[in-house]
Amino acid sequence: MRRGILAGMVLLAMCGIVWAQEEAAPAPAEAVASGPGIDNLFIEAGGGVMMPDGEDPTPLGYVAANFGYPVLDQYGLGGQVGAKLTARNEDPDFLLSAGMLQRGVDLGSTNGAWSMQLMYQRTWEQADLFIVKPTLGVDIDKSNYLALTGVWGLNDRTVGPGGSITQQPTDQALLMWGSMWDDVVTTEIGAGYEFQDVDSMLIAAHAGYQLSNVTNVNFTGVMDFEGNYCYGVSFGFDLGGNRRNATLNNITKRDANDYTPFPLGSLPVMFYETITCPTEEIIIPEE
């Protein structure tokens, strides 16, 4: 029921953006995008510590690639694909993502942006999980924006010896306030909620610092009120050299032809929970 309500809210909001865009009747954007070259390719590498629901705290290290590209350039409609490999526990986590995005959506007095990603995650317990991650954003002014993002799972998997472990995505909704302090520092802070067995408030913070036209450093963190958390630091690389940061939602100051991909959600989102079921003692009768 909660997943259906969340999905309905996202679809209604997207329909509202499309309607507002049609009402504004903007002229098709000029073809000024850089095209599908490396200008929209972003690389990220980082590390931290993570404790999703049902697990012990573990250190992690990861590398990720995120790529945006035009689909219907005259309307500013683009796509994005990404991948992330995380080393933690005995086996790595692997994440693949594909989706659509649009920035610089004319809403009359302001601009908006949206994305919809479908994700596949292979967890360290060898569970295959599928996740939908929508994002809706709107400018507040030239330096501030709001971004509503969420994740909801499409399945769960029982793994481990004798089916002793079940892993499932943790449905979440998170509202972030983003601020661009200058051309160097951008922050996002927000709060939300984790559903299912967790049922807890969620708070998150993210700060990005631009080291050069190509390189940025990022500090991210999230925690809920059940003792689960994820903190990390990462270095990002904008191969186009345009001082962009693909670890942030970056709603403000974006043109319709900007195909900077939305974050993969590697950090700070805790994607899944692990439920360990007690194994029953098997008694073999004596002959």
Buried (B, 14 or more C-beta within 10 A) or exposed (E): EEBEEBBEBBEEBBEEBEEBBEEEEBEEBEEEBBEBEEBBBBBBEBBBEBBBBBBEEEEBBBBBBBBBBBBEBEBBBBBBBBBBBBBBBEEBBBBBBBBBBBBBBBBEEBBBBBBBBBBBBBBBBEBEBEBBBBBBBBBBEEBEBBBBBBBBBBEBBBBBEEEEBBBBBBBBBBBBBBBBEEEEEBBBBBEBBBBBEBEBEBBBBBBBBBEEEBBBBBBBBBBBEBEBBBBBEBBBBBBBEEBBBBBBBBBBBBBBBBBBBBBBBBBBBBBBBBBEEEEEEEEEEEE
